[in-house]
Amino acid sequence: MERFVNMSAVMMIGLLSVKRTSRRVLRPAKGKRQKKTAAKGKPLFNKEKELQRSIAQIQKLEEEQEELYALLSDAALYKKDPEEVARVQIRSESVEDELFKAY
């Protein structure tokens, strides 16, 4: 009977020591946890805003590119002023470059 009691005592001590060490590992200090979440939250918000701005800029450039392509495909443009044709072509190329950089 003593041997059984000793074994159960050993098992209980072993379980208690596991619980104590696991508590230390599972529960970080409250102050550290709060600082980490605050630090993580801010950059994500800024990145999200930057992403929204980039998406809006890309959409705007794509719409302008469609308009310029429509102008360049219209034969009436070439019958008018040649300077206008050159201006539209230059702007079309610059929009392409801006889109490339935005992606």
N, C-alpha and C positions, 0 to 999 in steps of 0.2 A: 504494500500500500504506500509506503514511503517513497518507493521508486516511482510510482505513478504520480504522486503529488509532486515530486521533484521534476519529473518530465513535464507535467502540466505547468509548473512554475517556470521552467526553462522556456517552454513554448510561449507563455504569456509575456515573459520578459522580452523574448525575441520579437513578438508581435508589437509590443509597446515601443520597442526601439525602432521598428520599421515605421510605425505610425508617426513617431516623433520626427524622424528624418524626412518622411514624405511631406509632413506639414511645412517644414522649412523650405522644401523645394517648391511646393505648390503655391505658397502664399508670399509673393514679393511685398515689399514695403508699400504702403498705400501712396506715399508721396511720389515714389518712383513711377508707379503705374499711372498716376494722374499726369505727370510731366510727359511721359511717353505719348499718351493719347493726344495731349494738347499739341505736342510737337508734330505728330503725324497728321493731325487734322488740318493744319494751316497749309502746308505745301500741297496737299491734295486739292484743297479748295482753289488755290492759285493755279494749279495745273489744269483744273477743270475749266476755270475761266479762260485760260490761255487757249485751251482746246476749242472752246465755243467761239472765241474770236477767230481762230484759224479756220474753222469750218465756215463761218460767215464770210470771211475774206475769200476763200476758195469758191464759194457759191457765187459771190459777186463777180469774181474774175471769169468764171465759166460763163455766166450770163453775158458779160461784155464780149467774151470771145465768140459766142454764138452770134451776137449782133454784128460783129466785125466780119465774120465769115459770110453772113447773109449779105452784107454790103459788098464784099469782094466778089461774091458769086453773081451779083446783079450787073448785067451788061450796061445799064444806064449810068453807072458810076464811071465807067471808062470813057463814055462819050462826053462827060463833063470836063471838069478841070483836072489835069494830070497831077497837080500838086495835091489835090484831095486824095487821089489814088495812093500816092506816095505816103501821105500822112496816115491813111488807114492801114496800109501795109506795115509801116513802122510800129504803129500802135499794136497791131495784131502780133507782131514778133515780140514786143515788150510784154504783152499779156502772157504769151506762152512762157517767156522766161520767168515771170513772176509766179505763174502756176507751178512751174518746175521747182522753184525755190520753196513755195508754200507746201508742196507735198513732201 
